[in-house]
Amino acid sequence: MRKLQYIALSLVCAFAAASCNKQPAGPKGFHLEADDIAFSSEGGVGSVKVISDAEWTAVASEPWIMLSPANGIGETEVKIVADTTLIKGERSADVSFSVAGELQKKFTVHQLGFGNVIKVEEPSVDIEYFAKASEREFTAKVISNIPFKAVVEGGAFVTVSPYTSSFDAGSRPRTTAVTIKWQMNTVSENRTAKINFIPEDSSIELLEAAVLTVNQKAAPLIEDNRAGDSLAIVIINNKLQAMTQDDASENMKNWTNVALWSATDKELPCKEAIGRVRAV
């Protein structure tokens, strides 16, 4: 009897030991948490979770896809990096996951292409009513992947200088520096001009209009004082193109062909006239 009890106790202990040494069941087979992923034209980083009870490897069908890591076992988060596209149409690639050389699953990567793009980096610019001739201009940055032209609307005071665009990167947008020249404002009212950047090919449609708005400040009122005299001369000479703006930036007594009243002038009409314009 004792022998039977000993054998039974030994079996119970053996089963208990086996139960303690038993490992939790791992993942069975191979599984991806998704079938595909999509990126915009700019590319970016995405991920997919891989669950496998055997070592796996992954290979992308196109060089614009990078995988990290490209192999593993158990539960792994795989980063998928897509490069920026240079084409207009959509493109796709496959990521093949294999175990021991046997294909388990294909994961698809989709990427949208660039559409027709014309965009102004800063769509609104404020300018002064006056500046030296060499300073009466600014640069607008136009981002585009198609040839474009500039059309000025409602503002004869701005002109677009000739520019050169480069479209050597397929449909990937490039930046073009466009110089805008402007004239001084001689009236005491603000004024606005719009520059529309449109495709050279009129059959091309844009998802969003590319417009640069130029807002110019009003000229100050011409008052009956020395400052009013100088402003009047600047406006007159600007209209007649008779004085360089370098002269206009100097003290009025140094301006070419401008004479001021001095205290020693015999014809001085009154003391308040000293320093004001006598003749032009």
C-alpha positions as CSV (number, residue, x, y, z in Angstrom):
1,M,0.0,0.0,0.0
2,R,2.8,2.4,0.9
3,K,4.5,1.6,-2.4
4,L,1.4,2.5,-4.3
5,Q,1.0,5.7,-2.4
6,Y,4.6,6.5,-3.1
7,I,4.1,5.9,-6.9
8,A,1.0,8.1,-6.9
9,L,2.7,10.9,-5.0
10,S,5.6,10.7,-7.5
11,L,3.3,11.1,-10.4
12,V,1.5,14.1,-8.9
13,C,4.8,15.8,-8.3
14,A,5.9,15.1,-11.9
15,F,2.7,16.5,-13.3
16,A,3.0,19.6,-11.1
17,A,6.6,20.1,-12.2
18,A,5.6,19.8,-15.8
19,S,2.8,22.3,-15.3
20,C,5.2,24.8,-13.7
21,N,7.7,24.5,-16.6
22,K,5.0,25.0,-19.3
23,Q,5.5,28.2,-21.4
24,P,2.6,30.5,-22.5
25,A,1.5,29.8,-26.0
26,G,3.1,32.2,-28.5
27,P,1.5,33.6,-31.7
28,K,0.6,31.0,-34.2
29,G,1.5,31.4,-37.9
30,F,2.0,34.8,-39.6
31,H,-0.2,37.9,-39.3
32,L,-0.2,41.5,-40.5
33,E,-2.5,44.0,-38.8
34,A,-3.2,45.8,-42.1
35,D,-3.1,45.1,-45.8
36,D,-2.0,48.5,-47.1
37,I,-1.0,52.1,-46.3
38,A,-1.3,55.4,-48.2
39,F,1.0,58.4,-48.3
40,S,0.6,61.9,-49.7
41,S,2.9,63.2,-52.4
42,E,5.3,64.5,-49.8
43,G,5.9,61.0,-48.4
44,G,6.5,60.3,-44.8
45,V,6.7,57.6,-42.2
46,G,4.0,54.9,-41.4
47,S,4.0,51.5,-39.7
48,V,2.5,48.1,-39.7
49,K,2.5,45.5,-36.9
50,V,3.9,42.0,-37.8
51,I,3.1,39.0,-35.6
52,S,4.9,35.7,-36.4
53,D,6.1,32.6,-34.5
54,A,9.0,32.2,-37.0
55,E,11.6,34.5,-38.3
56,W,10.5,36.6,-41.2
57,T,12.1,38.9,-43.8
58,A,10.6,41.8,-45.8
59,V,11.6,43.2,-49.2
60,A,10.1,46.3,-50.9
61,S,9.5,46.2,-54.7
62,E,10.5,49.8,-55.3
63,P,13.5,51.9,-54.1
64,W,11.4,54.7,-52.9
65,I,10.3,52.5,-49.9
66,M,12.5,51.9,-46.9
67,L,11.7,49.3,-44.1
68,S,13.0,49.3,-40.6
69,P,13.5,46.6,-39.4
70,A,13.4,44.4,-42.5
71,N,13.3,41.1,-40.4
72,G,12.2,39.9,-37.0
73,I,10.3,37.3,-35.0
74,G,7.4,37.5,-32.6
75,E,5.5,40.9,-32.5
76,T,7.3,43.7,-34.4
77,E,6.4,47.2,-35.4
78,V,7.8,47.8,-38.9
79,K,8.4,51.4,-40.0
80,I,7.6,52.2,-43.6
81,V,9.3,55.3,-45.0
82,A,8.1,56.7,-48.4
83,D,10.1,59.2,-50.3
84,T,8.7,62.3,-52.0
85,T,7.2,61.5,-55.4
86,L,8.3,63.3,-58.5
87,I,5.4,62.3,-60.7
88,K,1.8,63.6,-61.1
89,G,0.0,60.2,-61.1
90,E,-0.4,57.8,-58.2
91,R,2.2,55.1,-57.7
92,S,2.3,51.9,-55.6
93,A,4.8,49.3,-54.3
94,D,4.6,45.9,-52.6
95,V,6.3,44.8,-49.5
96,S,6.7,41.0,-49.5
97,F,6.9,39.3,-46.1
98,S,8.4,35.8,-46.3
99,V,9.2,33.0,-43.7
100,A,12.0,30.6,-44.6
101,G,11.9,31.8,-48.2
102,E,8.1,31.2,-48.6
103,L,5.9,34.2,-49.3
104,Q,3.4,34.8,-46.5
105,K,1.8,38.2,-47.3
106,K,2.1,41.2,-49.6
107,F,1.6,44.6,-48.1
108,T,0.7,47.4,-50.6
109,V,2.0,51.0,-50.3
110,H,0.0,53.7,-52.2
111,Q,1.2,57.2,-52.8
112,L,-0.7,60.1,-54.4
113,G,1.1,62.1,-57.1
114,F,1.5,65.9,-57.3
115,G,-1.3,67.7,-59.1
116,N,-0.9,70.9,-61.0
117,V,0.4,73.4,-58.5
118,I,0.9,77.2,-58.5
119,K,1.2,78.8,-55.0
120,V,2.4,82.1,-53.7
121,E,4.4,81.7,-50.5
122,E,3.2,85.0,-49.0
123,P,-0.1,85.9,-50.7
124,S,-0.3,89.4,-49.2
125,V,2.3,92.2,-49.2
126,D,2.1,95.7,-47.7
127,I,4.3,98.5,-49.2
128,E,5.0,102.1,-48.3
129,Y,3.7,105.0,-50.4
130,F,7.2,106.1,-51.2
131,A,10.8,104.9,-51.3
132,K,14.0,105.5,-53.3
133,A,13.8,104.2,-56.8
134,S,16.3,101.4,-56.0
135,E,14.1,100.2,-53.2
136,R,10.7,100.3,-54.9
137,E,10.6,96.6,-55.5
138,F,10.2,93.3,-53.6
139,T,10.5,89.6,-54.4
140,A,7.6,87.2,-54.4
141,K,8.3,83.4,-54.2
142,V,6.0,81.4,-56.4
143,I,6.0,77.6,-55.9
144,S,4.9,75.7,-59.1
145,N,5.4,72.5,-61.1
146,I,4.0,73.9,-64.3
147,P,4.9,77.0,-66.4
148,F,3.0,80.1,-65.3
149,K,2.5,83.7,-66.2
150,A,1.6,86.8,-64.2
151,V,-1.5,88.9,-64.9
152,V,-1.9,92.2,-63.0
153,E,-5.5,93.1,-62.0
154,G,-6.6,96.6,-61.0
155,G,-3.2,98.1,-60.2
156,A,-1.2,99.9,-62.8
157,F,1.3,100.9,-60.1
158,V,2.9,97.4,-60.0
159,T,4.8,95.7,-62.8
160,V,6.3,92.1,-62.9
161,S,9.9,91.9,-64.0
162,P,11.0,89.0,-66.4
163,Y,11.7,85.8,-64.5
164,T,13.0,82.3,-65.2
165,S,11.5,79.1,-63.9
166,S,13.0,75.6,-63.8
167,F,10.9,72.5,-64.1
168,D,13.7,69.9,-64.1
169,A,12.3,67.7,-61.3
170,G,9.3,66.1,-63.0
171,S,6.1,67.2,-61.1
172,R,7.9,68.1,-57.9
173,P,7.2,71.9,-57.3
174,R,10.1,74.3,-57.5
175,T,10.3,77.9,-56.2
176,T,10.7,80.8,-58.6
177,A,11.7,84.3,-57.4
178,V,9.6,87.0,-59.1
179,T,10.6,90.6,-58.7
180,I,7.7,93.1,-58.4
181,K,8.4,96.8,-59.0
182,W,6.0,99.5,-57.7
183,Q,5.5,103.2,-58.1
184,M,5.0,105.8,-55.4
185,N,1.5,106.7,-54.3
186,T,0.7,110.4,-54.8
187,V,-2.8,110.5,-53.5
188,S,-4.0,110.3,-49.9
189,E,-5.9,107.0,-50.3
190,N,-4.7,103.4,-49.9
191,R,-4.7,101.4,-53.1
192,T,-4.6,97.6,-53.9
193,A,-3.4,95.5,-56.8
194,K,-3.8,91.8,-57.4
195,I,-1.3,89.7,-59.3
196,N,-2.8,86.4,-60.6
197,F,-0.3,83.6,-61.4
198,I,-2.0,81.4,-63.9
199,P,-0.9,78.4,-66.1
200,E,0.6,79.3,-69.4
201,D,-1.6,76.4,-70.8
202,S,-5.1,77.7,-70.4
203,S,-6.5,74.2,-70.5
204,I,-4.9,73.4,-67.1
205,E,-7.1,73.8,-64.1
206,L,-5.9,74.6,-60.6
207,L,-7.5,73.3,-57.4
208,E,-6.8,76.8,-55.8
209,A,-6.1,80.2,-57.4
210,A,-2.6,81.7,-56.9
211,V,-3.1,85.4,-56.1
212,L,-0.7,87.9,-54.7
213,T,-2.4,91.0,-53.2
214,V,-0.3,94.2,-52.9
215,N,-1.5,96.8,-50.5
216,Q,0.0,100.3,-50.7
217,K,-0.3,103.0,-48.0
218,A,-1.8,106.4,-48.8
219,A,0.4,109.4,-49.3
220,P,0.2,112.0,-46.5
221,L,-1.6,115.2,-47.2
222,I,0.5,118.1,-48.5
223,E,0.5,120.7,-45.7
224,D,1.6,124.4,-45.9
225,N,5.0,123.9,-44.3
226,R,8.6,122.8,-45.1
227,A,7.6,119.1,-45.0
228,G,4.7,119.8,-47.4
229,D,7.1,121.6,-49.8
230,S,9.5,118.6,-49.9
231,L,6.6,116.2,-50.5
232,A,5.2,118.3,-53.3
233,I,8.6,118.5,-55.1
234,V,9.1,114.7,-54.7
235,I,5.7,114.0,-56.2
236,I,6.2,116.4,-59.1
237,N,9.6,115.1,-59.9
238,N,8.5,111.5,-59.7
239,K,5.7,112.3,-62.1
240,L,8.1,114.1,-64.5
241,Q,11.0,111.7,-63.9
242,A,13.2,114.7,-63.4
243,M,14.9,114.0,-60.1
244,T,16.8,110.9,-59.0
245,Q,15.5,109.4,-55.8
246,D,19.0,109.6,-54.3
247,D,18.6,113.4,-54.5
248,A,15.2,113.0,-52.8
249,S,16.7,111.2,-49.9
250,E,19.0,114.0,-49.1
251,N,18.3,117.2,-47.1
252,M,16.2,119.5,-49.3
253,K,18.9,122.1,-49.3
254,N,21.1,119.7,-51.2
255,W,18.5,118.9,-53.9
256,T,19.5,119.8,-57.5
257,N,17.7,122.8,-59.0
258,V,15.9,123.6,-55.7
259,A,16.5,127.0,-54.0
260,L,15.3,127.7,-50.5
261,W,14.6,131.0,-48.8
262,S,17.4,132.2,-46.5
263,A,17.4,134.9,-43.8
264,T,19.7,137.1,-45.9
265,D,17.4,137.2,-49.0
266,K,16.2,140.7,-49.6
267,E,12.9,139.5,-51.0
268,L,12.1,137.3,-48.0
269,P,8.3,137.5,-47.6
270,C,8.3,136.6,-43.9
271,K,10.4,134.9,-41.3
272,E,8.3,131.7,-41.6
273,A,9.5,131.3,-45.2
274,I,13.1,130.7,-44.1
275,G,14.1,127.2,-45.2
276,R,11.1,126.7,-47.4
277,V,11.1,126.4,-51.2
278,R,11.9,129.7,-53.1
279,A,12.2,128.3,-56.6
280,V,12.5,125.0,-58.5
